[in-house]
Amino acid sequence: MRKSYRVKKEKEFQYVFKNGKSYANKKFVVYLLPRDQAHFRVGISVGKKIGNAVARNAVKRKIRASIYEMKEMIDPSLDFLVIARPSVSDLTSKEVYSNLLHVFKLSKIIK
C-alpha cells in the first residue's frame, strides 16, 4: 500500500483518536473519522504485548495485506486506525482478514 494511503504522523493519529468513533471485536479496535479526501487513509498500531519486533511486523504485514484485498470496498472518505489486540499474534492471514472484515462491517467502513 502506498504511503499516501497511510496515517503516519503522531498528530494525525491523535486527531483520529480524539475525534473519531471506535468499534471493536475480540481481535481489533478501529477508530474512524470521516474526512473530505480522494481516498481512505489507514494507520496501524501493534503494541509490544503482541511480541518482539519480528512478531509485530508480521502482524502488520497481515493487516496491510487484508486491507489491500478490501481496498475497493472501503469508503474513500475515511481516515481510520486499526489497533491489534494481543490475541492477534496467533492468527493466520485468512483469520486476520475475516476478523478485520467483521469489525469493518460493524463500523460501516465497508460500503
Secondary structure, DSSP 8 states (H G I E B T S, - for coil): --GGGB--SHHHHHHHHHHSEEEE-SSEEEEEEE--SSS-EEEEEE-GGG-SHHHHHHHHHHHHHHHHHTGGGB-TTEEEEEEE-GGGGG--HHHHHHHHHHHHHHHT-B-
